[in-house]
Amino acid sequence: MSLSNSPDPAVRLAVVQQDLGNVLHPIVQHKALEARQMVVTRSEGSTIVDADGTEYLDGMAGLWCVNIGYGRGELADVAAEQMRQLSYFPHTAMNVPAAGLAEKINELMGGGYHTYFVNSGSEANEAGFKFARQYQKHEHPGEFRFKTISRYYAYHGTTLATLDAGGMGERKAKFEPYSGDFVHVPPPYCYRCPFGLSYPSCGMACVKAMETAILGEGPESVAEIIVEPVMSGVGVAVPPDEYLPEVEKLCRKYGILLHVDEVINGFGRTGKMFAHQHYGVSPDIIAVAKGISSAYQPIAATVVKNSVFDSFYGEPSENRQVMQVNTYGGHPVAAAVALRNIEILQAENLTERAVEIGAYLLDGLQSLKSHRNVGDVRGKGLLIGVELVKDRATKEQLDPGQIGGIVDLCRDHGVIVGRAGGGRGFGTTITLCPPLVITRAECDRIVETLGQALLALASG
Ligand SMILES: Cc1ncc(COP(=O)(O)O)c(C=O)c1O
């Protein structure tokens, strides 16, 4: 496959200059960007193409989001057609695509849910925090339930409240102080168990610590618990199967809402339509984004159980309605594209494919355990982490420069892999979250390229 449009170095250089002179990029250091430029112009399947004609196999589906793969021209037609019909109107009124998308999401959740539309995963979680607080105000008028219990090393978004909910010290440090409304507990990160224990003899110490936090804070002050079923940002930490059901039990015991972050985990990624469905739990609030449209349009949603929805239902004089609005929520073009994206996901059985290809890729990556720097290989569906260590016995993390070197080397060989961790307390992990359409041959290429990079690391 060749995706390059007769590359023109002069045009590429002009774009680079235009960009560096005018754009402020997220999270990357501009000096690094100057040294390693990438001008992405085209994409197809699991491949993106630089303006200089270089093709890269995208092992991260962009930012963990292009689930159905790149280059689906059909979605451009859906967007164009919808723009001709109705380009926009606020979602205080109804529109056809958003109603259809909400119905589809409800069906995928197994029924019993209503959907509130927003524009990003951060906003979806942020709305979830607010719904939880408002719900508790309605349902427990004598109490003051406002706190969220969350986990260290989690990532839930980039706004102040979602950062606060997250537990990545280095991401948070520059914006302190925070509200103190988010209470953190140790995560089920078994490879580096915060209690130094092993499953199952640990007796789920992390869940016990959660109950201690609830009791210590006072259940009457806790509105909700937020969990990402498979923690992506820490380096793909897959919890023991009983973890989420145990957390749900705590929620029911203390009248706390269960808020599940499916921003990355959702829409087939882990081998079920939603990751919480692996564990048989029934969350009260679910944040979805990314794979909802495979990033063909910016759209996200906060899905609430009907028992939560009912709490917001009443006469206008009761003042129970959702007390927030955002301009683009329920955008008809984004909703139309997202709906078709999900139809493609279903028609092509991409969730089932995540199971099959995910197992194939995981198997291939297991073979890398022959390299002394590979500490752990883990994953669920097509969400995979390869945790790298200096020494398997001590589990000492790589230096940031070493894991950065691996990522750069892979990219130099035309394969994009992600990295997680390297922060305080957690490991250095190569992450893989490719489009669900990735082929076996492409998986082989990822394994081979990562193997070469590991050899280079070992030889110093
Ligand atoms: C688990 C999780 N939740 C929430 C978010 C925030 O989503 P967004 O970047 O769309 O705001 C992310 C982003 O990567 C995420 O990984």
The ligand as an ORCA input file, in Angstrom:
! r2SCAN-3c Opt
* xyz 0 1
  C      -9.083      6.702     30.936
  C      -9.216      8.103     30.400
  N     -10.202      8.887     30.855
  C     -10.381     10.134     30.384
  C      -9.547     10.666     29.428
  C      -9.745     12.058     28.936
  O     -10.228     12.060     27.624
  P     -10.016     13.335     26.697
  O      -8.563     13.416     26.382
  O     -10.882     13.051     25.519
  O     -10.481     14.513     27.471
  C      -8.517      9.878     28.914
  C      -7.615     10.391     27.876
  O      -6.715      9.761     27.414
  C      -8.333      8.562     29.429
  O      -7.327      7.788     29.001
*
